[in-house]
């Protein structure tokens, strides 16, 4: 088996995977309650929480997975990108375990964990990876589309400012909704027969015809509108529902706008599109993605919701794809950024 460790942000996670990608156990210690009073992740708090939870989770994962240390052949750990203090906890812990056991350590790019995660199943072996697929990674820190060929990952676009999940969180905080903001805005937008056209937002475009994302303008416009219209959890419930539905629609509209641009440009179009990251759990997005893929005759891979947020199962699964990187644990380095 392979042991996965994930500590890149505010989720401490440990998983055990079998060689065929079957998830034997995937434990997560959430820090949401610790960060909610601040409306976002506080790096110092996140690091301390990882220290408190990591090794108890390792012990629990082995027990619940009915495994012993002799069953673990490799360890995969998130080494980048992320909060450096948080990453250091996971990397140092994984180094100590791997060195003590005399087994290889595989450094994993957190984004690649997300990219491969839609192929993990709730039960049983992972789905086979296709020769090529497009991957849309959308989370609190990332908004990008990738071309994945035989495991080689090429970035096709990125966000030039805020990520989509970060935008959800900041606007939700401004109107008084709790952290994390994405699920709260989706919930509000589904209530009260919300009108998603009451407060329209334009889809931003770049003069250079770039396919990059940009969410800072929508964020600023939404906050300005909420201030002018007195939209908040303490105000008119219908106005809040309409605002949330409209705002969410604007964020999702930009995803499909850029996806259409890239789809028109990409050569030899792939047969599968995989969606990953925390925002991939959004029900409205999932429904529209199914419609888009049916229209374009593309197989869509939507991750199990348990694998949308940061988790160690996806890191262990990425480790199975990157076994060529396994080596001396003392040479693994935590990095907050890549490139």
Buried (B, 14 or more C-beta within 10 A) or exposed (E): BBBBBBBBBBBBBBBBBBEEBBBBBBBBBBBEEBBEEEBBBBBEBBBBBBBEBBBEBBEBBBEEBEBEEEBBBBBBBBBBBBBBBBBBBBBBBBBEBBBEBEBBBBBBBBBBBBBBBBBBBEEEBBEEBBEBBBBBBBBBBBBBBBBBBEBEBEEBBBBBBBBBBBBBBBBBBBBBBBBBBBBBBBEBBBEBEBBBEBBEBEEBEEEEEBBBBBBBEBBBBBBEBBEEBEBBEEBEEBBBBBBBBBBBBBBBBBBBBBBEBBBEEEEEEBEBBBBBBBBBBBEBBBEBBEEBBEEEEBEBBBBBBBBBBBBBBBBBBBBBBBEEBBEEBEEBEBBBEEE
